[in-house]
Structures are given as structure tokens and as C-alpha cells.
Amino acid sequence: MSAFKFYDNNLYNLHSYCIMPNHIHLLLEPKEDDNNSYYKISDIIKRIKAFTAKEINKLNNQKGTIWCKDYFDRYIRNEKDYGNTIMYIMNNPVKAGLVENYIDWEYSYYNNGLIRM
């Protein structure tokens, strides 16, 4: 969880995440870089994966690959799409049968102060 917040307000604004046993959901908004362009999602994901893989390997006293090379991304088109995406992310543990209410899943986050459509 701290890894996602590490780059928050630097490379991106972190809207939401949910850490599941076998995958992760992130909703982030890339920020502008020094060249008045936006940080690329691919570069952001690469940094997150590299940082977390190093930390996970360190914690487990191991070496090797942690993450799959690929990832799935998509654009949020409008306010309705944003709301649906947030609910999908937050309800993922409920759908998986891990908790009865999304509020009970301690590995998720939603910053409701970031809605900008």
C-alpha cells in the first residue's frame, strides 16, 4: 500500500486501489512532467512493479520475478464511468467472497476528493 502512495502527488494522483491475493487494481491520474507532457502509464507501472518486486524479494529473502510483464489499462471516459470503476475496484473483495462489505477490506483505498470530470 505504501508503494502506491510513494509516487502519489509526484507521478500521479492516486484515486483508488485494491490489493487482492492474486492481482491489484489501481485508478490513477498521471501528472504533468517537467516537459509539460504527462507521465506515461507504462513508465508508472514499470516503476511500481520494480519497486514492489525489490521490496517483496527483500522481505522474503529471495530473488526473481514477482509480476507478470503485462498489465491492463483503460481510460475513464466520464463521471459515470469513473463511478462504475471505483465501485468495481472497491467491490472486488466482496465479489471474490473475501469480505461481505467492501469497507471491511483493509487493502483498499479511495480518495473521494479527487473527482474531476
PyMOL commands that set and color helices and strands:
alter all, ss='L'
color gray80, all
select helices_A, chain A and resi 2-6+41-59+79-90+92-95+102-104+112-114
alter helices_A, ss='H'
color red, helices_A
select strands_A, chain A and resi 12-19+24-30+108-110
alter strands_A, ss='S'
color yellow, strands_A
deselect
rebuild
show_as cartoon
